[in-house]
Protein backbone atom coordinates (compact mmCIF):
# COMPACT_ATOMS: atom_id res chain seq x y z
CA UNK A 1 0.00 0.00 0.00
CA UNK A 2 2.76 2.45 0.85
CA UNK A 3 4.44 1.76 -2.50
CA UNK A 4 1.20 2.46 -4.36
CA UNK A 5 0.71 5.73 -2.47
CA UNK A 6 4.27 6.79 -3.26
CA UNK A 7 3.83 5.99 -6.95
CA UNK A 8 0.54 7.89 -7.10
CA UNK A 9 2.24 10.85 -5.45
CA UNK A 10 5.05 10.66 -8.01
CA UNK A 11 2.53 10.66 -10.87
CA UNK A 12 0.81 13.73 -9.44
CA UNK A 13 4.16 15.47 -9.13
CA UNK A 14 5.14 14.65 -12.71
CA UNK A 15 1.77 15.86 -13.96
CA UNK A 16 2.08 19.12 -12.02
CA UNK A 17 5.59 19.72 -13.38
CA UNK A 18 4.44 19.04 -16.94
CA UNK A 19 1.54 21.47 -16.55
CA UNK A 20 3.76 24.15 -15.05
CA UNK A 21 6.28 23.67 -17.86
CA UNK A 22 3.55 24.07 -20.48
CA UNK A 23 2.39 27.24 -18.72
CA UNK A 24 5.93 28.60 -18.76
CA UNK A 25 6.20 27.87 -22.49
CA UNK A 26 2.96 29.77 -23.17
CA UNK A 27 4.16 32.70 -21.05
CA UNK A 28 7.47 32.73 -22.88
CA UNK A 29 5.70 32.76 -26.26
CA UNK A 30 3.47 35.62 -25.15
CA UNK A 31 6.46 37.54 -23.85
CA UNK A 32 8.22 37.20 -27.19
CA UNK A 33 5.15 38.14 -29.23
CA UNK A 34 4.32 41.18 -27.12
CA UNK A 35 7.94 42.06 -26.27
CA UNK A 36 6.82 42.16 -22.63
CA UNK A 37 9.61 41.99 -20.06
CA UNK A 38 7.25 41.40 -17.14
CA UNK A 39 5.75 38.32 -18.78
CA UNK A 40 9.25 37.15 -19.68
CA UNK A 41 10.27 37.49 -16.05
CA UNK A 42 7.19 35.52 -15.01
CA UNK A 43 8.10 32.78 -17.50
CA UNK A 44 11.65 32.69 -16.12
CA UNK A 45 10.27 32.41 -12.59
CA UNK A 46 8.05 29.54 -13.66
CA UNK A 47 11.06 27.78 -15.19
CA UNK A 48 13.01 28.28 -11.96
CA UNK A 49 10.14 26.65 -10.05
CA UNK A 50 10.10 23.73 -12.46
CA UNK A 51 13.86 23.30 -12.11
CA UNK A 52 13.68 23.34 -8.30
CA UNK A 53 10.84 20.83 -8.32
CA UNK A 54 12.74 18.53 -10.69
CA UNK A 55 15.81 18.68 -8.43
CA UNK A 56 13.65 17.70 -5.44
CA UNK A 57 12.13 14.86 -7.43
CA UNK A 58 15.59 13.65 -8.45
CA UNK A 59 16.77 13.53 -4.84
CA UNK A 60 13.60 11.71 -3.87
CA UNK A 61 14.19 9.17 -6.65
CA UNK A 62 17.81 8.68 -5.58
CA UNK A 63 16.71 8.02 -2.02
CA UNK A 64 13.85 5.67 -2.81
CA UNK A 65 15.67 2.37 -2.39
CA UNK A 66 14.57 -0.34 -0.03
CA UNK A 67 17.18 0.56 2.60
CA UNK A 68 17.16 4.35 2.24
CA UNK A 69 14.62 4.89 5.03
CA UNK A 70 16.71 2.88 7.50
CA UNK A 71 18.92 4.50 10.10
CA UNK A 72 22.68 4.67 9.62
CA UNK A 73 25.64 5.02 11.92
CA UNK A 74 28.37 7.35 10.71
CA UNK A 75 31.77 7.73 12.34
CA UNK A 76 34.15 10.55 11.46
CA UNK A 77 37.78 10.15 12.44
CA UNK A 78 39.78 13.33 12.08
CA UNK A 79 43.39 13.00 11.18
CA UNK A 80 45.69 11.93 8.42
CA UNK A 81 43.76 8.88 7.32
CA UNK A 82 42.25 6.56 9.80
CA UNK A 83 42.28 5.51 13.41
CA UNK A 84 45.97 4.59 13.67
CA UNK A 85 47.22 8.07 14.58
N, CA and C atoms as an extended XYZ file, in Angstrom:
255
Properties=species:S:1:pos:R:3:atomname:S:1:resname:S:1:resid:I:1 pbc="F F F"
N         0.814       -1.195        0.000 N   UNK     1
C         0.000        0.000        0.000 CA  UNK     1
C         0.859        1.260        0.000 C   UNK     1
N         1.907        1.272        0.784 N   UNK     2
C         2.762        2.452        0.848 CA  UNK     2
C         3.434        2.703       -0.498 C   UNK     2
N         3.804        1.632       -1.182 N   UNK     3
C         4.439        1.760       -2.502 CA  UNK     3
C         3.465        2.367       -3.500 C   UNK     3
N         2.218        1.926       -3.458 N   UNK     4
C         1.197        2.460       -4.355 CA  UNK     4
C         0.966        3.947       -4.086 C   UNK     4
N         0.904        4.326       -2.834 N   UNK     5
C         0.707        5.735       -2.473 CA  UNK     5
C         1.881        6.581       -2.954 C   UNK     5
N         3.087        6.052       -2.818 N   UNK     6
C         4.271        6.791       -3.257 CA  UNK     6
C         4.255        6.969       -4.772 C   UNK     6
N         3.878        5.910       -5.489 N   UNK     7
C         3.830        5.994       -6.949 CA  UNK     7
C         2.743        6.963       -7.421 C   UNK     7
N         1.599        6.949       -6.753 N   UNK     8
C         0.537        7.893       -7.099 CA  UNK     8
C         0.984        9.322       -6.851 C   UNK     8
N         1.703        9.532       -5.758 N   UNK     9
C         2.240       10.853       -5.452 CA  UNK     9
C         3.251       11.284       -6.506 C   UNK     9
N         4.084       10.357       -6.954 N   UNK    10
C         5.053       10.659       -8.012 CA  UNK    10
C         4.345       11.054       -9.305 C   UNK    10
N         3.281       10.330       -9.654 N   UNK    11
C         2.529       10.656      -10.867 CA  UNK    11
C         1.908       12.048      -10.783 C   UNK    11
N         1.381       12.387       -9.630 N   UNK    12
C         0.810       13.726       -9.443 CA  UNK    12
C         1.891       14.790       -9.582 C   UNK    12
N         3.056       14.514       -9.033 N   UNK    13
C         4.161       15.466       -9.126 CA  UNK    13
C         4.607       15.654      -10.569 C   UNK    13
N         4.753       14.555      -11.304 N   UNK    14
C         5.144       14.654      -12.711 CA  UNK    14
C         4.114       15.430      -13.515 C   UNK    14
N         2.845       15.170      -13.250 N   UNK    15
C         1.774       15.862      -13.963 CA  UNK    15
C         1.809       17.362      -13.666 C   UNK    15
N         2.021       17.712      -12.401 N   UNK    16
C         2.082       19.119      -12.016 CA  UNK    16
C         3.269       19.816      -12.678 C   UNK    16
N         4.404       19.140      -12.746 N   UNK    17
C         5.591       19.721      -13.382 CA  UNK    17
C         5.341       19.915      -14.875 C   UNK    17
N         4.725       18.937      -15.515 N   UNK    18
C         4.443       19.044      -16.945 CA  UNK    18
C         3.498       20.211      -17.222 C   UNK    18
N         2.478       20.368      -16.391 N   UNK    19
C         1.536       21.473      -16.545 CA  UNK    19
C         2.228       22.811      -16.357 C   UNK    19
N         3.050       22.899      -15.327 N   UNK    20
C         3.759       24.150      -15.053 CA  UNK    20
C         4.737       24.473      -16.178 C   UNK    20
N         5.356       23.463      -16.746 N   UNK    21
C         6.279       23.673      -17.864 CA  UNK    21
C         5.528       24.166      -19.098 C   UNK    21
N         4.369       23.604      -19.360 N   UNK    22
C         3.548       24.071      -20.483 CA  UNK    22
C         3.132       25.525      -20.270 C   UNK    22
N         2.757       25.859      -19.032 N   UNK    23
C         2.385       27.242      -18.718 CA  UNK    23
C         3.555       28.193      -18.962 C   UNK    23
N         4.740       27.770      -18.564 N   UNK    24
C         5.927       28.604      -18.763 CA  UNK    24
C         6.201       28.799      -20.248 C   UNK    24
N         5.984       27.752      -21.044 N   UNK    25
C         6.204       27.868      -22.486 CA  UNK    25
C         5.228       28.862      -23.108 C   UNK    25
N         3.966       28.823      -22.666 N   UNK    26
C         2.965       29.768      -23.166 CA  UNK    26
C         3.338       31.193      -22.760 C   UNK    26
N         3.745       31.375      -21.511 N   UNK    27
C         4.158       32.701      -21.050 CA  UNK    27
C         5.348       33.214      -21.847 C   UNK    27
N         6.291       32.332      -22.120 N   UNK    28
C         7.467       32.733      -22.884 CA  UNK    28
C         7.077       33.164      -24.294 C   UNK    28
N         6.178       32.399      -24.916 N   UNK    29
C         5.698       32.759      -26.262 CA  UNK    29
C         5.005       34.111      -26.257 C   UNK    29
N         4.149       34.328      -25.262 N   UNK    30
C         3.467       35.615      -25.148 CA  UNK    30
C         4.460       36.753      -24.941 C   UNK    30
N         5.459       36.510      -24.119 N   UNK    31
C         6.462       37.541      -23.851 CA  UNK    31
C         7.212       37.907      -25.125 C   UNK    31
N         7.516       36.920      -25.942 N   UNK    32
C         8.220       37.201      -27.194 CA  UNK    32
C         7.318       37.940      -28.181 C   UNK    32
N         6.076       37.503      -28.286 N   UNK    33
C         5.151       38.138      -29.232 CA  UNK    33
C         4.871       39.590      -28.868 C   UNK    33
N         4.680       39.845      -27.587 N   UNK    34
C         4.319       41.184      -27.124 CA  UNK    34
C         5.532       42.019      -26.723 C   UNK    34
N         6.708       41.408      -26.732 N   UNK    35
C         7.936       42.064      -26.272 CA  UNK    35
C         7.739       42.631      -24.870 C   UNK    35
N         7.192       41.773      -23.993 N   UNK    36
C         6.823       42.156      -22.629 CA  UNK    36
C         7.830       41.571      -21.643 C   UNK    36
N         8.580       42.447      -21.001 N   UNK    37
C         9.611       41.994      -20.063 CA  UNK    37
C         9.003       41.384      -18.801 C   UNK    37
N         7.876       41.926      -18.350 N   UNK    38
C         7.245       41.402      -17.137 CA  UNK    38
C         6.781       39.962      -17.346 C   UNK    38
N         6.197       39.688      -18.488 N   UNK    39
C         5.751       38.324      -18.783 CA  UNK    39
C         6.957       37.406      -18.963 C   UNK    39
N         8.021       37.926      -19.550 N   UNK    40
C         9.252       37.149      -19.679 CA  UNK    40
C         9.831       36.796      -18.323 C   UNK    40
N         9.778       37.747      -17.405 N   UNK    41
C        10.269       37.488      -16.053 CA  UNK    41
C         9.390       36.448      -15.348 C   UNK    41
N         8.095       36.513      -15.602 N   UNK    42
C         7.187       35.523      -15.014 CA  UNK    42
C         7.474       34.133      -15.575 C   UNK    42
N         7.758       34.055      -16.879 N   UNK    43
C         8.103       32.780      -17.499 CA  UNK    43
C         9.407       32.236      -16.918 C   UNK    43
N        10.383       33.115      -16.715 N   UNK    44
C        11.654       32.688      -16.124 CA  UNK    44
C        11.448       32.187      -14.697 C   UNK    44
N        10.577       32.862      -13.943 N   UNK    45
C        10.271       32.413      -12.587 CA  UNK    45
C         9.603       31.051      -12.595 C   UNK    45
N         8.709       30.834      -13.549 N   UNK    46
C         8.049       29.537      -13.663 CA  UNK    46
C         9.064       28.445      -13.989 C   UNK    46
N        10.015       28.757      -14.857 N   UNK    47
C        11.057       27.775      -15.187 CA  UNK    47
C        11.947       27.480      -13.985 C   UNK    47
N        12.221       28.503      -13.180 N   UNK    48
C        13.006       28.284      -11.964 CA  UNK    48
C        12.265       27.349      -11.008 C   UNK    48
N        10.943       27.535      -10.897 N   UNK    49
C        10.139       26.652      -10.046 CA  UNK    49
C        10.178       25.220      -10.557 C   UNK    49
N        10.062       25.064      -11.866 N   UNK    50
C        10.099       23.730      -12.461 CA  UNK    50
C        11.456       23.084      -12.190 C   UNK    50
N        12.524       23.847      -12.353 N   UNK    51
C        13.864       23.305      -12.108 CA  UNK    51
C        14.033       22.867      -10.649 C   UNK    51
N        13.572       23.694       -9.722 N   UNK    52
C        13.679       23.342       -8.301 CA  UNK    52
C        12.871       22.090       -7.984 C   UNK    52
N        11.682       22.001       -8.550 N   UNK    53
C        10.840       20.828       -8.321 CA  UNK    53
C        11.483       19.575       -8.895 C   UNK    53
N        12.062       19.685      -10.080 N   UNK    54
C        12.739       18.532      -10.688 CA  UNK    54
C        13.941       18.091       -9.863 C   UNK    54
N        14.666       19.035       -9.289 N   UNK    55
C        15.806       18.680       -8.432 CA  UNK    55
C        15.322       17.932       -7.191 C   UNK    55
N        14.218       18.394       -6.601 N   UNK    56
C        13.652       17.701       -5.440 CA  UNK    56
C        13.199       16.291       -5.808 C   UNK    56
N        12.586       16.168       -6.977 N   UNK    57
C        12.129       14.858       -7.428 CA  UNK    57
C        13.305       13.929       -7.687 C   UNK    57
N        14.406       14.471       -8.198 N   UNK    58
C        15.589       13.655       -8.450 CA  UNK    58
C        16.176       13.123       -7.144 C   UNK    58
N        16.259       13.973       -6.144 N   UNK    59
C        16.771       13.531       -4.841 CA  UNK    59
C        15.853       12.467       -4.253 C   UNK    59
N        14.558       12.692       -4.387 N   UNK    60
C        13.599       11.712       -3.867 CA  UNK    60
C        13.773       10.369       -4.575 C   UNK    60
N        13.995       10.411       -5.897 N   UNK    61
C        14.195        9.172       -6.652 CA  UNK    61
C        15.485        8.477       -6.222 C   UNK    61
N        16.535        9.265       -6.000 N   UNK    62
C        17.814        8.683       -5.585 CA  UNK    62
C        17.715        8.018       -4.219 C   UNK    62
N        16.851        8.551       -3.374 N   UNK    63
C        16.712        8.020       -2.020 CA  UNK    63
C        15.442        7.195       -1.857 C   UNK    63
N        15.075        6.458       -2.881 N   UNK    64
C        13.849        5.674       -2.807 CA  UNK    64
C        14.123        4.168       -2.780 C   UNK    64
N        15.331        3.793       -2.464 N   UNK    65
C        15.671        2.373       -2.394 CA  UNK    65
C        15.090        1.714       -1.173 C   UNK    65
N        15.184        0.410       -1.128 N   UNK    66
C        14.565       -0.341       -0.031 CA  UNK    66
C        15.220       -0.071        1.323 C   UNK    66
N        16.481        0.327        1.336 N   UNK    67
C        17.182        0.559        2.599 CA  UNK    67
C        17.376        2.042        2.917 C   UNK    67
N        16.898        2.919        2.064 N   UNK    68
C        17.157        4.346        2.243 CA  UNK    68
C        16.413        4.965        3.414 C   UNK    68
N        15.344        4.348        3.877 N   UNK    69
C        14.619        4.885        5.029 CA  UNK    69
C        15.198        4.387        6.352 C   UNK    69
N        16.121        3.446        6.302 N   UNK    70
C        16.712        2.878        7.504 CA  UNK    70
C        17.717        3.846        8.119 C   UNK    70
N        17.952        3.680        9.386 N   UNK    71
C        18.924        4.503       10.096 CA  UNK    71
C        20.343        4.070        9.713 C   UNK    71
N        21.284        4.971        9.922 N   UNK    72
C        22.681        4.672        9.618 CA  UNK    72
C        23.550        5.204       10.739 C   UNK    72
N        24.667        4.556       10.935 N   UNK    73
C        25.645        5.018       11.921 CA  UNK    73
C        26.851        5.512       11.138 C   UNK    73
N        27.249        6.747       11.407 N   UNK    74
C        28.371        7.353       10.715 CA  UNK    74
C        29.424        7.727       11.739 C   UNK    74
N        30.660        7.364       11.469 N   UNK    75
C        31.774        7.727       12.339 CA  UNK    75
C        32.755        8.559       11.538 C   UNK    75
N        33.170        9.680       12.114 N   UNK    76
C        34.145       10.555       11.456 CA  UNK    76
C        35.382       10.544       12.326 C   UNK    76
N        36.510       10.183       11.728 N   UNK    77
C        37.782       10.153       12.443 CA  UNK    77
C        38.687       11.202       11.833 C   UNK    77
N        38.919       12.253       12.573 N   UNK    78
C        39.776       13.333       12.085 CA  UNK    78
C        41.233       12.857       12.098 C   UNK    78
N        41.997       13.361       11.197 N   UNK    79
C        43.394       12.999       11.181 CA  UNK    79
C        43.881       12.767        9.767 C   UNK    79
N        45.012       12.101        9.691 N   UNK    80
C        45.688       11.928        8.421 CA  UNK    80
C        45.256       10.668        7.698 C   UNK    80
N        44.202       10.039        8.099 N   UNK    81
C        43.756        8.885        7.319 CA  UNK    81
C        43.438        7.658        8.116 C   UNK    81
N        42.671        7.775        9.125 N   UNK    82
C        42.252        6.558        9.798 CA  UNK    82
C        42.311        6.686       11.297 C   UNK    82
N        42.293        5.546       11.954 N   UNK    83
C        42.275        5.506       13.411 CA  UNK    83
C        43.634        5.169       14.009 C   UNK    83
N        44.667        4.999       13.164 N   UNK    84
C        45.973        4.592       13.670 CA  UNK    84
C        46.711        5.718       14.381 C   UNK    84
N        46.430        6.982       14.024 N   UNK    85
C        47.219        8.074       14.578 CA  UNK    85
C        46.818        8.478       15.964 C   UNK    85
